[in-house]
Amino acid sequence: MDISIRKMKLNDISFVYKEELKIFGKSLGESTLFKDIMYNDMSLYFIAIVDEKRAGYVGSWLTIPNAEILNLFVLEQYRGKKIGKKLMNEVIDACQKKNIEMLTLEVNENNNYAIKMYEDLGFYVSHKRKKYYDNKEDALLMIKEIG
Ligand SMILES: CC(C)(COP(=O)(O)OP(=O)(O)OC[C@H]1O[C@@H](n2cnc3c(N)ncnc32)[C@H](O)[C@@H]1OP(=O)(O)O)[C@@H](O)C(=O)NCCC(=O)NCCS
């Protein structure tokens, strides 16, 4: 199995949009993705490729001093193969090359699989954001110190 990570391109937008809707029931939206990739120097998006097929995605805003993960997914058939970690490590590496102090993200407090992965990557739980999601579930704000 050949796994690689590359920057997201305009022709990946429909893949990300459709899969975000399937997995999360909502998406950043095609026009936001388009504008970010074209015009936002702070945005950084990656696509994971497995055997020449798109398998996952991470989106981030490398704002200074605090950068943010916007979203992350790996298609179900490719999970458990460290692709999520590889995608996250691309963003962490990019943060380390800039003057970024911390990387933050929100994760559903019931998403044990993702929380464990983020902890393995050096994130800790900062606090809870009550009723963060549309269905009123709580999110955990997680932080990784970079600097
Ligand atoms: C969260 C997600 C991106 C992880 O991607 P992934 O490629 O499967 O993750 P990895 O293979 O890098 O595994 C990361 C860790 O998850 C845990 N994990 C892996 N397989 C697991 C399983 N079957 N059950 C429970 N935990 C598991 C392990 O801790 C693993 O690390 P380890 O193998 O070093 O022990 C993926 O599950 C996903 O897309 N989920 C749906 C969307 C989502 O929840 N996104 C996060 C939004 S904040």
The ligand as an SDF file (V2000), in Angstrom:
LIG
                    3D

 48 50  0  0  0  0  0  0  0  0999 V2000
  -10.0190   10.3680   13.3870 C   0  0  0  0  0  0  0  0  0  0  0  0
   -9.4830    9.8210   12.0740 C   0  0  0  0  0  0  0  0  0  0  0  0
   -9.0960   10.9710   11.1540 C   0  0  0  0  0  0  0  0  0  0  0  0
   -8.2290    8.9820   12.3850 C   0  0  0  0  0  0  0  0  0  0  0  0
   -7.6290    8.5700   11.1800 O   0  0  0  0  0  0  0  0  0  0  0  0
   -6.8230    7.1990   11.0500 P   0  0  0  0  0  0  0  0  0  0  0  0
   -6.0030    7.2710    9.8240 O   0  0  0  0  0  0  0  0  0  0  0  0
   -7.7230    6.0530   11.1930 O   0  0  0  0  0  0  0  0  0  0  0  0
   -5.8960    7.2950   12.3530 O   0  0  0  0  0  0  0  0  0  0  0  0
   -4.5360    6.5430   12.5840 P   0  0  0  0  0  0  0  0  0  0  0  0
   -4.4410    5.2710   11.7890 O   0  0  0  0  0  0  0  0  0  0  0  0
   -3.4510    7.5620   12.4040 O   0  0  0  0  0  0  0  0  0  0  0  0
   -4.6990    6.0960   14.0890 O   0  0  0  0  0  0  0  0  0  0  0  0
   -4.5610    6.9920   15.0660 C   0  0  0  0  0  0  0  0  0  0  0  0
   -4.8140    6.3270   16.3990 C   0  0  0  0  0  0  0  0  0  0  0  0
   -6.1730    6.0090   16.5420 O   0  0  0  0  0  0  0  0  0  0  0  0
   -6.2660    4.8490   17.3420 C   0  0  0  0  0  0  0  0  0  0  0  0
   -6.8760    3.7760   16.5760 N   0  0  0  0  0  0  0  0  0  0  0  0
   -6.5060    3.2630   15.3850 C   0  0  0  0  0  0  0  0  0  0  0  0
   -7.3470    2.2870   15.0030 N   0  0  0  0  0  0  0  0  0  0  0  0
   -8.2720    2.2090   15.9670 C   0  0  0  0  0  0  0  0  0  0  0  0
   -9.4220    1.4120   16.1660 C   0  0  0  0  0  0  0  0  0  0  0  0
   -9.7880    0.4790   15.2660 N   0  0  0  0  0  0  0  0  0  0  0  0
  -10.1650    1.6320   17.2720 N   0  0  0  0  0  0  0  0  0  0  0  0
   -9.8070    2.5670   18.1870 C   0  0  0  0  0  0  0  0  0  0  0  0
   -8.7390    3.3520   18.0350 N   0  0  0  0  0  0  0  0  0  0  0  0
   -7.9640    3.1640   16.9630 C   0  0  0  0  0  0  0  0  0  0  0  0
   -4.9360    4.4890   17.7670 C   0  0  0  0  0  0  0  0  0  0  0  0
   -4.6090    5.2100   18.9420 O   0  0  0  0  0  0  0  0  0  0  0  0
   -4.1230    5.0040   16.6290 C   0  0  0  0  0  0  0  0  0  0  0  0
   -2.8130    5.1680   16.9690 O   0  0  0  0  0  0  0  0  0  0  0  0
   -1.8220    3.8870   17.0100 P   0  0  0  0  0  0  0  0  0  0  0  0
   -2.1650    2.9980   15.8640 O   0  0  0  0  0  0  0  0  0  0  0  0
   -0.4920    4.5180   16.9160 O   0  0  0  0  0  0  0  0  0  0  0  0
   -2.0990    3.2550   18.3210 O   0  0  0  0  0  0  0  0  0  0  0  0
  -10.5170    8.9030   11.3600 C   0  0  0  0  0  0  0  0  0  0  0  0
  -10.9490    7.9400   12.2690 O   0  0  0  0  0  0  0  0  0  0  0  0
  -11.7290    9.6440   10.8280 C   0  0  0  0  0  0  0  0  0  0  0  0
  -11.7250   10.1660    9.7230 O   0  0  0  0  0  0  0  0  0  0  0  0
  -12.8260    9.6700   11.6390 N   0  0  0  0  0  0  0  0  0  0  0  0
  -14.0520   10.3560   11.2380 C   0  0  0  0  0  0  0  0  0  0  0  0
  -13.8770   11.8540   11.1730 C   0  0  0  0  0  0  0  0  0  0  0  0
  -13.3660   12.4170   12.4670 C   0  0  0  0  0  0  0  0  0  0  0  0
  -13.7760   12.0510   13.5330 O   0  0  0  0  0  0  0  0  0  0  0  0
  -12.4400   13.3740   12.3290 N   0  0  0  0  0  0  0  0  0  0  0  0
  -11.8670   14.0890   13.4640 C   0  0  0  0  0  0  0  0  0  0  0  0
  -12.6140   15.3520   13.6690 C   0  0  0  0  0  0  0  0  0  0  0  0
  -11.9630   16.2780   15.0420 S   0  0  0  0  0  0  0  0  0  0  0  0
  1  2  1  0
  2  3  1  0
  2  4  1  0
  2 36  1  0
  4  5  1  0
  5  6  1  0
  6  7  2  0
  6  8  1  0
  6  9  1  0
  9 10  1  0
 10 11  2  0
 10 12  1  0
 10 13  1  0
 13 14  1  0
 14 15  1  0
 15 16  1  0
 15 30  1  0
 16 17  1  0
 17 18  1  0
 17 28  1  0
 18 19  1  0
 18 27  1  0
 19 20  2  0
 20 21  1  0
 21 22  1  0
 21 27  2  0
 22 23  1  0
 22 24  2  0
 24 25  1  0
 25 26  2  0
 26 27  1  0
 28 29  1  0
 28 30  1  0
 30 31  1  0
 31 32  1  0
 32 33  2  0
 32 34  1  0
 32 35  1  0
 36 37  1  0
 36 38  1  0
 38 39  2  0
 38 40  1  0
 40 41  1  0
 41 42  1  0
 42 43  1  0
 43 44  2  0
 43 45  1  0
 45 46  1  0
 46 47  1  0
 47 48  1  0
M  END
$$$$
